[in-house]
Amino acid sequence: MKIVVTGGFGVGKTTMVGSVSEIEPLTTEVPLTYASTGSDDLAGVEGKTTTTVGLDFGKVTFDEEGMAHRFELYLFGTPGQQRFWFSWDDLVIGALGAVVLADTRKLADAFPALDYFERRQLPFVVGVNTFANSLYTYSDQDVRQAMTLPDEVPVVFFDARDPDASARVLMTLIATALDAARSRPPSPGALL
């Protein structure tokens, strides 16, 4: 199954894909340059020196005892800067759903991704990456209200550096996508 990991600039997409991938992740990280000054907001991520310009790719398999099915997930991380959003249309083709990463220090950076997946009616979850230098802590209800999320969209707080926490976010997405598939009426000809 194909999963898209998306969100704003510097929110932890590459970190999440890398932390949970069972293969060496493919990344298209390049050094930040002066050309990005003014377009890449480094607030909250002042130490960031690289950025994704194409995609991140990783793979994770869930085959635990007691699970009804084995899941192989192919993770595609999107670039976060607006100038690369054109690539999202290609990256989401065939995707089961998306993890929209958010940073409570700059929630508005997640809004374009939320709008994108809502318009496409692709199931998604919001993964709130916890950063040690956040000034405030918020509840999932605080985040849900600030982002005007419907009740059926899960909000999961996690640390993108932690493989188990990242896997929990992915499993939440799988459950959400399966629930969405069950609630959709069958397409005409599906029974033929």
C-alpha positions in Angstrom: 0.0 0.0 0.0 1.2 3.5 -0.8 1.2 6.1 1.9 2.0 9.8 1.5 3.7 11.7 4.3 3.2 15.4 3.9 3.1 18.7 5.6 4.9 22.0 5.8 8.6 22.9 5.5 10.7 21.4 8.4 7.9 19.5 10.1 9.7 16.1 10.1 8.6 14.3 7.0 12.1 13.0 6.1 12.7 12.2 9.7 9.5 10.1 10.0 10.1 8.2 6.8 13.7 7.5 7.8 12.9 6.5 11.4 10.3 3.8 10.4 11.7 2.5 7.1 13.1 -1.0 7.2 15.2 -0.2 4.1 17.8 2.6 3.7 15.4 5.4 2.8 15.8 7.3 -0.5 16.0 11.0 0.1 16.4 14.0 -2.2 17.9 16.3 0.5 20.0 19.1 -0.7 21.6 22.0 1.2 19.6 25.1 1.8 20.9 28.0 -0.3 20.6 31.7 -0.3 18.1 31.3 -3.2 15.6 30.0 -0.7 15.9 33.0 1.6 12.5 34.7 1.9 10.6 31.6 0.7 11.7 29.0 3.3 10.6 30.1 6.8 13.2 28.8 9.2 11.3 29.9 12.3 11.4 27.0 14.8 13.9 25.1 12.6 16.8 27.5 12.6 19.3 24.6 12.6 17.9 23.1 9.5 20.5 22.9 6.7 18.9 20.7 4.1 15.6 20.4 2.4 13.7 17.8 0.3 13.4 18.8 -3.4 11.8 15.7 -4.8 10.6 13.0 -2.5 11.5 10.7 0.3 10.9 6.9 -0.1 10.9 4.2 2.5 9.2 0.8 3.2 7.8 -0.7 6.3 6.1 -4.1 6.8 3.5 -4.8 9.6 3.3 -8.6 10.1 2.7 -9.0 13.8 1.3 -12.0 15.6 -2.4 -11.7 15.9 -2.8 -9.4 12.9 -5.3 -10.5 10.4 -3.3 -9.2 7.4 0.3 -8.5 6.5 0.8 -4.9 5.4 3.6 -3.6 3.3 3.6 0.1 3.2 5.5 2.2 0.7 6.1 5.6 2.1 6.4 8.7 -0.1 7.4 11.9 1.6 6.6 15.1 -0.2 8.6 18.3 -0.3 7.1 20.9 2.0 7.9 24.2 0.2 5.2 25.7 -2.0 7.5 25.8 -5.0 7.5 22.0 -5.1 3.8 21.4 -4.5 3.3 20.6 -8.2 4.9 17.2 -7.5 2.2 16.2 -5.0 -0.3 15.3 -7.8 2.1 12.6 -9.1 3.1 11.4 -5.6 -0.5 10.7 -4.5 -1.6 8.6 -7.5 -2.7 5.2 -6.1 -2.2 6.2 -2.4 -4.3 4.6 0.3 -4.1 7.8 2.4 -1.8 10.4 3.9 -0.2 11.4 7.1 -0.3 15.2 7.4 2.4 16.3 9.8 1.9 19.3 11.9 4.0 21.4 14.2 2.1 23.3 17.0 4.6 26.1 16.7 3.3 26.8 13.1 0.0 25.0 12.6 -0.9 27.1 9.6 1.8 25.4 7.6 -0.3 22.2 7.6 -3.4 23.9 6.1 -2.4 23.6 2.4 -1.9 19.8 2.9 -5.3 19.5 4.8 -7.0 21.3 2.0 -5.3 19.2 -0.7 -6.4 15.9 0.8 -9.9 17.1 1.7 -10.5 18.2 -1.9 -9.3 14.8 -3.2 -11.3 12.9 -0.5 -8.3 10.9 0.4 -8.3 9.6 3.9 -5.7 11.2 6.2 -4.6 11.5 9.8 -2.9 14.5 11.4 0.4 13.5 13.1 1.5 16.2 15.5 5.3 16.0 15.7 6.4 17.0 19.2 9.3 19.3 19.3 11.2 19.8 22.6 11.4 23.6 22.2 7.6 24.1 21.8 6.5 26.8 24.2 3.1 25.3 24.9 1.5 21.9 25.1 -1.9 21.3 23.5 -4.5 18.6 23.6 -5.8 16.8 20.5 -9.0 18.8 21.0 -7.0 22.1 20.9 -5.3 21.0 17.6 -8.6 19.7 16.2 -10.3 23.0 16.9 -7.5 25.2 15.6 -7.4 23.1 12.4 -11.2 22.8 12.2 -10.9 19.0 11.7 -13.9 16.8 11.6 -14.3 14.2 14.3 -13.4 11.3 11.9 -9.9 12.7 11.3 -7.5 11.2 14.0 -5.0 13.5 15.7 -1.9 11.6 16.9 0.9 13.2 18.9 4.2 11.5 18.3 8.0 12.0 17.9 9.0 11.5 14.3 12.4 10.2 15.4 10.8 7.3 17.2 10.2 4.3 15.0 7.5 2.8 17.2 5.6 6.2 17.5 5.9 6.7 13.7 4.5 3.1 13.2 1.6 3.9 15.5 0.7 6.9 13.3 0.8 4.7 10.2 -1.4 2.0 11.8 -3.9 4.8 12.7 -3.9 5.8 9.0 -4.5 2.2 7.9 -7.5 1.9 10.3 -8.9 5.2 9.1 -8.5 4.3 5.4 -10.2 0.9 6.0 -13.1 2.5 7.9 -13.5 5.0 5.0 -13.5 2.2 2.4 -16.2 0.3 4.4 -18.4 3.4 4.6 -18.3 4.2 0.9 -20.9 2.7 -1.4 -19.6 0.3 -3.9 -18.8 1.7 -7.3 -21.0 0.7 -10.3 -19.6 -2.5 -11.8 -17.6 -3.4 -8.7 -19.7 -6.5 -8.3 -19.3 -7.6 -11.9 
